[in-house]
Amino acid sequence: MSRAAAVDVPRLGRGVPAWTLRAAVLVAGALVIAIPSTEGAMWGGLFILTPTILASVYAPASPAPIAVVIGAGVLVALTGDDPLRPTVLAMIPTVHLFHVCCGLAGLIPVRGRVHPRAFARPALRFVVVQAIVFAFVGVAALQPVTRIPAGIEITALAGLLVIALIVLLWHRQSKRQADE
């Protein structure tokens, strides 16, 4: 018996083949194309997005997925005027799903397997992010379409500044603790 044959190989059990993540990228990419085309999106933009989505399936850890995200955003922005129309609202979770699927597919080798429990945390994070985004959409829908008073704009900018300072201080503190 050779020395290499004596090594125990860990048993990973059953799991989902990693190629299904690439299939999920393809399905989410097809939705990214299908949703703007219902609104009469420009064929040139769709012509550019399709090969980029296929490149994302082949290499999900490449810059191609971010090109799809940006291209889809630009395409939806150019096809209509109402920012709260159904196409935009449908594209938000679709593009996020595409992004998450690419992230997971980029981590796992094509011939690997992944246990379904590994998707629990990313799925929970996806749902929480979508809930937060649609809460902001709800707030945006309640805003007046007329000119906003300067006092409200200044208050909002001051609030953003405070949030940025809190994040900066928290980041520095956590970095100091990591260095110690």
Residue pairs with C-beta under 8 A, 6 or more apart in sequence:
12 113
12 115
13 115
14 113
14 115
15 113
15 114
15 115
15 116
16 113
16 114
16 115
16 116
17 112
17 113
18 105
18 108
18 109
18 110
18 111
18 112
18 113
18 114
19 110
19 111
21 60
21 101
21 104
21 105
21 108
21 114
22 57
22 60
22 105
22 110
24 101
24 105
25 53
25 56
25 57
25 60
25 65
25 98
25 101
25 102
25 105
26 53
26 54
26 57
28 94
28 97
28 98
28 101
29 53
29 54
29 56
29 57
29 68
29 98
30 53
31 94
31 97
31 98
32 49
32 53
32 68
32 72
32 91
32 94
32 95
32 98
33 46
33 49
33 50
33 53
35 76
35 87
35 90
35 91
35 94
36 45
36 46
36 72
36 75
36 76
36 79
36 87
36 91
37 46
38 87
39 76
39 79
39 80
39 87
40 79
41 75
41 76
41 78
41 79
42 75
42 78
42 79
45 71
45 74
45 75
45 78
46 75
48 71
49 68
49 71
49 72
49 75
52 64
52 67
52 68
52 71
53 64
53 68
55 62
55 64
56 62
56 64
56 65
56 68
56 98
56 102
59 106
60 101
60 102
60 103
60 105
60 106
61 102
61 105
61 106
61 107
65 98
65 99
65 102
68 95
68 98
69 95
69 98
69 99
72 91
72 95
73 91
73 95
76 87
76 88
76 91
79 87
80 87
80 88
82 88
83 140
84 137
84 140
84 141
89 137
92 130
92 133
92 134
92 137
93 130
96 126
96 129
96 130
96 133
97 126
100 122
100 126
103 122
104 114
104 119
104 122
108 114
